[in-house]
Amino acid sequence: MSGERRPPRRGTLGRVSARTYATLVIFFLFAPLLIVVAVSFSSTPNMNLHAGFSLRWYQQIATDPLVVAAFGRTALAAVCTAVISATLGLTGALGAVRLTRGRWRTAVFTIPLIPLAFPALLFGIGLATFYHAMGIGFSIWAVIAGHVILALPFVFLIMGAALERFRFSLLEAARDMGAGTFTIFRTITLPLLRPAVLGAMFLSMAISVDEFVIAFFTAGSQQTLPLVLYGRINLGVNPGLNAIGSVLLVVTMALAFLAARTSVLELP
Amino acid sequence: MTLATGVLPVAAEGTLPPLRSRSKARRERGSTAMLLAPSAIYFVLLFVVPLVVLLVYSFYTYQNFNFTAKLTLSNYTQALTSPALRDFYFRTLKIAFAVSIVVVLVSYVYSHILMYVLPRARRILYFLVLVSLFGGYLVRIYAWRTMLGRDGVVNSFLISTHVTSSPLSFLLNSNFAIVIALLNFLIPLGVLPIFSAMQNISPRLLEAAEDLGASKLRTVRTIVLPLTTRGIRAAFAFCFIATMAEWVTPQLLGGPLDQFVGNQILYEFGQTLNWPLGAAIALTLIASVVVILGALFGLLRLVTRS
């Protein structure tokens, strides 16, 4: 980096309008989320100025066996997705950075990213027809298998970035001193890549918890939390909805925050 | 590399010291393949194969709420010629264009502000967008339903500020609601690639332009804009693809006449159980998206070159 340059001078007017613009965008992005959380603590079913603070909706969903079961499944899916995609992503990225020649390297670094831009609807019905053709029933495991595909590109990007900074000479040194492949992996590669692995796992969990479309097509009767939310939205007004939504939001955001904190997503 | 730099602010390509003896090289080629194999097999088995199966199913014959493995082209003729589907398609296309253009504009200005006007707030402003990208797809859509309804916050606010005397009904179950919700979850997807493209511009170029006396507008037009076209293209493509294949938003926020192609696909899968037709509609949709984006970017290249 050539030294950070002083930003070009601007009139106060420019900065004030820039600040206003940025604030408005952030407000627009977060307004719906704040509303959902705010209403979830309201003592009346609707947003009402005279409503008091209450935890009744949280009590309600905490004693709702359907919601509790869905929460358990969502947690299971998140953990499994994280473990599987981190394992696959780490081995894949370790293999990918070894490639030096042009065409293969480009392919290996580009193809895994396709699911990022691929519409979830198509992947969802694709998976559903695939399971149908194979005679595999819809279940939470069917959902997890799909979530791994969605999480893999992110894991791959994060691992790729971490490996770019990785000092491979350390591995050579260890090998020259007689360390075996597994020892090297356990004592050098993994500890050094720990932040990336953890961050990738947090992000995979965030993706899985929040994911709706794939789960919609492949969960069958084993509903996840977003599916319960969707089902109840269609049933009409149900005050517990905001509490479910808030739980989902807080969990996803916390996981995304943790992923960013483990510094896998470089902040400018 | 095309997507890698566009999506997340991480570099995807590593560099390896190319110093290896030839005897080692052969051994390592084997272990490279072994490292790549698990993820490659998984990817093919659970991403490529399902799409191939979808393609095969799109040629199956549908009869009496069931389908058989008798191959036919009739699903595609139906997908391409049905006037009802054409309505769904053009409605979706119109909104996809509008939403993608607005997302690109809003994201571009936002990225510009982060990069050049408020550099000290850059980190936090970027972080907020990044976090909101991963937060609550369904929850957001549902939230707009509460906010834009008759008794929602937006109407309460408009009435209390005397902008309107009675609640506005066009806010919900309308194109308006769909567009607002789409913008709401797509703007982060637009900021990421555009900002990362802007970040990759060497500050020296801008210094040079300034030293040579170029106005700010001219610097943006001749340096920043041409060097961020890849980011703009990525942002536009993401939003366009996402909107073309969207179905949750129109279902929860649109009226019966505002439904997208995606809703029709869902209908074939869920209601009529005509999976072959649903698959045919979906694959025609994605093919048309690829053609449109290809033509658009090709045209753009022609225009900018001349």
Interface residues (C-beta under 8 A of the other chain):
Chain A: S2 R5 P7 P8 R10 G14 R15 A18 R19 Y21 A22 V25 I26 F28 L29 F30 A31 P32 L33 I35 V36 V39 N46 M47 T87 L88 G89 T91 G92 L94 G95 A96 V97 R98 L99 T100 R105 T106 V108 F109 T110 I111 P112 L113 I114 P115 L116 A117 F118 P119 A120 L121 L122 F123 I125 G126 L127 A128 T129 F130 H132 A133 A145 G146 V148 I149 L152 P153 F154 F156 L157 I158 G160 A161 L163 E164 F166 F168 S169 L203 A206 I207 D210 E211 F212 V213 F217 P226 L229 Y230 I233 L241 N242 G245 L248 L249 T252 M253 L255 A256 F257 A259 A260 V264 L265 E266 L267 P268
Chain B: M1 T2 L3 A4 V7 L8 P9 V10 A11 A12 E13 G14 T15 L16 P17 P18 E28 T32 A33 M34 L35 L36 A37 P38 S39 A40 Y42 F43 L46 F47 V49 P50 L51 V53 L54 V56 Y57 V106 V109 Y110 I113 L114 Y116 V117 L118 P119 A121 R122 R123 L125 Y126 F127 L128 V129 L130 V131 S132 L133 F134 G135 G136 Y137 L138 V139 R140 Y142 A143 W144 R145 T146 M147 D151 G152 V153 S156 L183 N184 I187 P188 F195 Q199 P203 R204 E207 E210 K216 A237 F238 I241 A242 M244 A245 E246 W247 V248 L252 G262 I265 L266 F269 W275 G278 A279 A282 L283 L285 I286
